[in-house]
Amino acid sequence: MCCFELCLFGQSDLSVEADSNKPSSFLQRFIKSKSSKVSVGGYYRMYMYHRFFDEAYPDILLNTGNRVVSVFDGYFDPNLQLNVTVNPNKKTAISTDFFLFTPYSGNSDGNLLTNNIMLNLSGSIRTDYGRFGVGVGGIYWFSLSTLTMGSISVDRYSLFTRTPYDGTGYSDFRYLRYYETGDINLDQRFIFQAFKGLTFSGTGLPGDMSFNFLFGKNSANLNNEAILPTEVPNYMAGGQIQKKIKSKNSISFNNLNSFAYDDTSNAVKRGFNLLTISHHFYLKKVLFDGEFGFGRYQSDTYPEGWGHGWNLEISTPKSLTYLPLSLQLFHIDKNFVNNIGGFSNTSISEVNFLGSSSDAQTLILQPFASPINQIGYLANNRYGLNFDTEVEVFALKLSLGYSISSEKERLSDDISYTNKI
């Protein structure tokens, strides 16, 4: 068996300045100032794989035979990524991203990955009142807060785990960083959620304010064509308003709403709503990072109302407590439901099983029953704490963690767990 991998990276910048002594075309007039610039950059990557067995194993990989030749690695990363940015002036930028997947034919479902889901268009402008940006199109990686739109931020994966928690850089550098800091450089998708739609943001506003608004779809808003037609409304909307206090401290108001219908008549609505306040501030050298809010699950068959959820993490540096300490406390109600937040959904029994008609499973992702969570992982219908520290003995560094939690109500006889291979 042999494997061959090739990655090619390239980037170029193009700029044109109009000559005032000659008749100018529309393009020349558009980019005539010295600050006007068109830049093109990106990369091309190719992963080629060849496997040959003198005697193939029975039924291996759907009887692919003794020889297999594959181009592209089957992950979501594109073969070709191309970015084009135009700066009409010093304060304005317009850019688009093209993501092109494998052009080769075959019997792999990966050939369905086309540019349709990966064409982004964004723009930004700087004014006296702040910087404003808008983005539309394909996949954006977005985060609001832990309890609204985010992901598990604790990295307990291998140094060489593949997408979406890919490490970046050379292996020796990743080992060194892991040894020195207990962390590694990760792909941009780590702690972010995939989002497709419209985004509108503003930063540097008067009073150290900023905001984010988004409307579109995420992983919980994808219709299963076999059960629900794609024209059935299934969307999300949310946003965040943040106030910075001095340089390191901030407080944010977060909102997230996911809504969908069972059929084209728009008669039955299902979804969830979340309202939270998050904070990030230091008291001398102690960091208090937390979030508190209310959420509910909407359904004609689930009459219960709002539930609360909160999460507080207190961290101290080594210089203050001899050892770096991190204590996380959390309490999340069963009605605080969210499938794109930094916790697992373990409640709402109606999405556990397929019904005779289109039920909530196609609209809200299936829960994880009663999960045996790793340290640092959260779940609703549960309260508990997580504790982490690091001990250094000469050149040996040990990361220690402890977790304890309990369910608020017994909602299921099932359990779920993760087994890494």
C-alpha positions in Angstrom: 0.0 0.0 0.0 1.3 3.5 -0.9 0.1 7.0 -0.3 1.2 10.2 -2.0 0.1 13.7 -0.9 0.8 17.0 -2.6 -0.1 20.5 -1.4 0.6 23.6 -3.4 0.2 27.1 -2.1 0.4 30.4 -4.0 -0.7 34.0 -3.7 -0.4 37.0 -5.9 -1.3 40.7 -5.7 -2.4 42.7 -8.6 -2.7 46.5 -8.8 -3.2 48.8 -11.6 -2.9 52.6 -11.7 -4.6 54.6 -14.4 -2.4 56.9 -16.6 -4.0 60.4 -16.5 -2.4 61.3 -19.9 -4.3 58.6 -21.7 -8.0 58.0 -22.2 -9.2 55.9 -19.3 -11.6 53.0 -19.4 -14.2 52.3 -16.8 -11.8 49.8 -15.1 -9.0 52.3 -15.1 -11.2 55.0 -13.6 -12.4 52.5 -11.0 -8.9 51.8 -9.8 -7.1 55.0 -10.7 -6.1 56.0 -7.2 -2.9 54.6 -5.6 -4.9 53.1 -2.8 -7.1 51.2 -5.2 -6.0 47.6 -5.3 -7.2 44.2 -6.5 -5.6 41.3 -4.7 -5.9 37.6 -5.6 -4.8 34.9 -3.2 -5.5 31.4 -2.2 -4.2 27.9 -2.4 -4.5 24.6 -4.3 -4.2 21.3 -2.4 -4.3 17.8 -3.8 -4.3 14.5 -1.9 -3.7 11.4 -4.0 -4.1 7.9 -2.6 -3.2 4.6 -4.2 -3.9 1.2 -2.6 -3.2 -2.2 -4.0 -3.7 -5.6 -2.4 -2.4 -8.8 -4.0 -5.4 -10.5 -2.5 -8.3 -8.2 -1.4 -10.1 -8.8 1.9 -13.7 -10.1 1.5 -16.3 -7.3 1.2 -13.7 -4.6 2.0 -15.0 -1.2 1.3 -18.1 -2.4 -0.7 -16.0 -4.7 -2.9 -13.8 -2.0 -4.4 -11.4 -4.6 -5.7 -7.7 -5.0 -5.4 -6.7 -1.6 -6.6 -8.1 1.8 -5.5 -7.0 5.2 -6.8 -8.4 8.2 -5.0 -7.9 12.0 -5.5 -8.9 14.4 -2.7 -9.2 13.3 0.9 -13.0 13.2 1.4 -13.1 16.0 3.9 -14.8 19.3 3.6 -11.6 21.2 2.8 -11.7 22.3 -0.9 -9.1 21.5 -3.5 -8.9 25.1 -4.6 -9.6 28.1 -2.4 -9.5 31.5 -4.2 -10.0 34.9 -2.6 -10.4 38.1 -4.6 -10.4 41.5 -2.8 -11.1 44.9 -4.3 -10.3 48.1 -2.4 -12.0 51.0 -4.2 -10.6 53.4 -1.6 -8.8 53.2 1.8 -12.0 52.8 3.7 -13.8 50.3 1.6 -13.2 46.6 0.8 -15.2 44.1 -1.2 -14.1 40.4 -1.3 -15.4 37.1 -2.6 -14.3 33.6 -1.8 -14.4 30.6 -4.2 -14.2 27.1 -3.0 -13.8 24.5 -5.7 -14.0 20.8 -4.9 -12.7 17.8 -6.8 -13.6 17.8 -10.5 -13.0 14.1 -10.9 -15.9 11.7 -11.5 -16.6 8.5 -9.6 -19.1 6.8 -7.4 -18.3 8.8 -4.3 -20.9 11.0 -2.7 -18.2 13.6 -2.3 -18.8 14.6 -5.9 -21.9 16.3 -4.7 -19.8 19.0 -3.1 -20.0 21.9 -5.4 -19.4 25.6 -5.3 -23.1 26.2 -4.5 -22.4 26.0 -0.8 -19.1 27.7 -0.7 -19.4 31.0 -2.6 -19.0 33.9 -0.2 -19.4 37.7 -0.8 -18.5 40.2 1.9 -17.8 43.9 2.2 -16.7 46.4 4.8 -16.5 50.2 5.2 -14.9 52.4 7.8 -16.7 55.6 8.8 -16.4 58.2 11.6 -18.9 56.2 13.6 -17.3 52.7 13.3 -16.5 49.9 10.9 -19.4 48.1 9.3 -19.4 44.8 7.5 -21.8 42.6 5.6 -21.5 39.0 4.4 -23.8 36.8 2.3 -23.6 33.4 0.6 -21.9 30.2 1.5 -20.5 28.8 4.7 -19.3 31.2 7.4 -17.8 30.1 10.7 -19.6 32.1 13.4 -19.8 32.3 17.2 -21.9 34.5 19.5 -21.5 32.9 23.0 -21.3 29.5 24.7 -25.0 29.1 25.4 -26.3 30.6 22.2 -24.1 29.9 19.1 -20.8 28.3 19.8 -19.1 25.0 20.4 -17.2 23.1 23.0 -14.0 25.1 23.7 -12.1 22.5 25.6 -9.5 20.8 23.4 -8.9 17.2 24.6 -8.2 15.8 21.2 -5.0 14.3 19.8 -2.3 16.5 18.4 -3.1 14.8 15.0 -6.8 14.6 15.0 -8.3 15.4 11.6 -11.0 17.9 10.6 -12.7 19.8 12.1 -10.3 20.2 15.0 -7.2 20.2 12.7 -4.0 21.4 14.2 -1.9 23.6 12.0 1.8 23.9 11.6 4.7 21.5 11.7 4.4 18.5 14.1 7.5 19.5 16.1 6.1 23.0 16.6 2.7 21.6 17.7 4.4 19.3 20.2 6.4 22.2 21.6 3.4 24.5 21.9 1.4 21.7 23.5 4.1 21.2 26.1 4.6 24.9 26.9 0.9 26.0 27.0 -1.2 22.8 27.0 -2.8 23.9 23.8 -2.1 23.8 20.0 -3.0 26.0 17.0 -6.3 24.8 15.7 -8.4 25.2 12.6 -10.7 28.3 12.5 -13.8 26.0 12.9 -12.8 25.1 16.4 -15.4 26.6 18.8 -17.3 28.1 15.8 -20.6 26.9 14.1 -21.2 26.7 10.4 -23.7 29.3 9.1 -25.1 30.1 5.7 -27.0 33.3 5.1 -26.7 37.0 5.8 -24.4 38.6 8.5 -24.2 42.3 9.4 -21.7 43.6 11.9 -20.4 46.8 13.4 -17.3 47.4 15.5 -15.6 50.5 17.0 -18.9 52.2 17.5 -19.3 55.2 19.9 -19.1 54.1 23.5 -17.0 51.1 22.7 -20.0 49.3 21.4 -20.2 46.6 18.7 -22.9 44.3 17.3 -23.5 41.2 15.2 -26.7 40.2 13.3 -27.3 37.0 11.4 -30.2 35.4 9.5 -30.0 32.1 7.6 -29.4 28.5 8.3 -27.2 26.3 10.4 -26.8 22.6 11.0 -30.2 22.5 12.8 -32.1 24.1 10.0 -31.4 21.6 7.2 -34.5 20.0 5.8 -34.4 16.3 5.0 -35.8 16.1 1.5 -37.1 12.6 2.0 -39.4 13.9 4.8 -39.7 17.7 4.3 -39.5 19.6 1.0 -36.8 22.2 0.9 -39.3 25.0 0.4 -40.7 24.5 4.0 -39.5 27.5 6.1 -36.6 26.5 8.4 -34.4 29.4 9.5 -32.6 31.0 12.4 -32.0 34.6 13.4 -29.9 36.0 16.1 -27.5 38.6 17.2 -25.3 40.2 19.8 -24.7 43.6 21.2 -21.5 44.0 23.1 -20.1 46.8 25.4 -16.4 46.9 26.1 -15.4 48.1 29.6 -11.8 49.3 29.6 -9.5 47.0 27.5 -10.1 43.5 28.7 -13.6 43.5 30.1 -16.9 43.3 28.3 -20.6 42.5 28.7 -22.8 41.2 25.9 -26.6 40.7 25.2 -27.2 37.7 23.1 -30.3 36.4 21.3 -30.9 33.3 19.1 -34.1 32.1 17.5 -34.6 28.9 15.4 -38.0 28.4 13.8 -39.4 25.8 11.4 -42.7 24.4 10.2 -43.9 20.9 9.6 -45.3 21.4 6.2 -45.8 24.0 3.5 -49.1 25.2 5.1 -47.0 26.8 7.9 -49.5 25.5 10.4 -47.2 24.0 13.0 -44.2 25.8 14.3 -41.3 24.2 16.1 -38.0 25.7 17.3 -36.3 27.3 20.2 -35.6 30.8 21.6 -32.7 32.0 23.8 -32.0 35.3 25.6 -28.7 35.5 27.5 -26.3 38.0 29.0 -22.6 37.1 29.0 -19.6 38.8 30.7 -15.8 38.6 30.5 -14.0 40.6 33.2 -11.0 40.6 35.4 -10.9 41.3 39.1 -7.3 42.0 39.6 -5.8 38.8 38.1 -8.8 36.6 38.5 -10.9 36.0 35.4 -14.7 35.7 35.6 -16.2 34.4 32.4 -19.8 33.5 32.4 -23.3 33.6 30.9 -26.8 33.6 32.2 -30.2 33.5 30.4 -33.5 31.9 29.6 -34.5 29.6 26.8 -37.5 27.6 25.6 -38.5 24.9 23.1 -41.5 25.7 21.0 -43.9 23.0 19.8 -47.6 22.3 19.7 -47.0 19.0 21.6 -44.6 20.5 24.2 -46.5 22.9 26.4 -43.8 23.7 28.9 -42.4 27.2 29.0 -39.1 28.9 29.6 -36.1 27.4 31.5 -32.9 29.1 32.8 -29.3 28.3 32.2 -26.0 29.7 33.5 -22.4 28.9 33.2 -19.5 30.6 35.2 -15.8 29.9 34.9 -13.3 31.3 37.4 -9.6 31.2 36.4 -6.5 32.2 38.4 -3.0 32.5 37.1 0.0 30.7 38.5 1.4 33.9 40.0 -1.6 34.3 42.2 -2.4 30.7 43.4 0.9 28.9 42.9 -0.9 26.6 40.4 -3.1 27.8 37.5 -6.6 27.0 38.5 -9.9 26.9 36.6 -13.3 26.2 38.2 -16.4 26.0 36.1 -19.9 25.9 37.6 -23.0 25.3 35.4 -26.8 24.8 35.8 -28.9 24.3 32.7 -32.6 23.5 32.8 -34.3 20.9 30.6 -36.3 23.6 28.7 -33.1 25.4 27.8 -32.7 23.7 24.4 -30.1 24.6 21.8 -28.4 22.4 19.2 -25.8 24.9 18.1 -24.5 25.9 21.5 -21.6 24.8 23.6 -23.6 22.0 25.4 -25.4 18.8 24.5 -29.2 18.6 24.2 -30.4 15.8 26.4 -34.1 16.6 26.8 -37.3 17.1 24.7 -38.5 13.5 24.3 -40.5 14.2 21.1 -37.3 14.4 19.0 -36.1 11.0 20.2 -38.1 8.9 17.8 -39.3 9.1 14.2 -43.0 9.4 14.0 -45.5 8.5 11.2 -45.2 12.0 9.8 -42.6 14.7 9.7 -41.8 15.3 13.4 -39.3 17.5 15.2 -36.3 15.3 14.5 -36.1 16.8 11.1 -36.2 20.3 12.6 -34.3 19.9 15.9 -31.4 17.6 16.0 -31.8 14.3 18.0 -30.7 14.6 21.7 -27.8 12.6 23.2 -29.9 10.8 25.9 -27.9 10.9 29.2 -24.3 11.5 28.1 -21.2 10.4 30.0 -19.5 13.7 29.3 -15.8 14.4 29.3 -14.3 17.0 31.6 -15.4 20.5 30.5 -18.4 19.4 28.4 -21.8 20.7 29.3 -25.4 19.3 28.8 -28.8 20.6 29.6 -31.1 19.1 32.3 -27.9 19.0 34.4 -25.9 20.9 36.9 -22.3 20.4 38.1 -18.8 21.6 38.1 -15.5 21.1 36.3 -12.1 21.7 37.7 -8.7 21.9 35.9 -5.1 22.6 36.9 -1.6 22.0 35.8 1.3 20.6 37.9 4.9 21.1 36.8 7.6 18.8 38.2 10.9 19.7 36.8 10.5 19.1 33.0 7.3 17.0 33.5 4.0 18.8 33.1 0.7 17.1 34.2 -2.7 18.4 33.3 -5.3 17.3 35.9 -9.1 17.6 35.7 -12.1 16.6 37.7 -15.8 16.7 36.8 -19.0 16.0 38.7 -22.5 16.6 37.6 -26.1 15.3 38.1 -29.3 15.3 36.1 -32.1 17.5 37.3 -34.8 15.1 36.1 -34.9 11.6 34.9 -36.0 11.9 31.3 -34.5 8.8 29.7 -33.3 5.3 30.5 -30.6 5.6 27.8 -27.1 6.7 28.1 -24.6 7.9 25.5 -20.8 8.1 25.6 -17.9 8.9 23.3 -15.2 6.4 22.5 -12.2 7.8 20.7 -10.3 5.5 18.3 
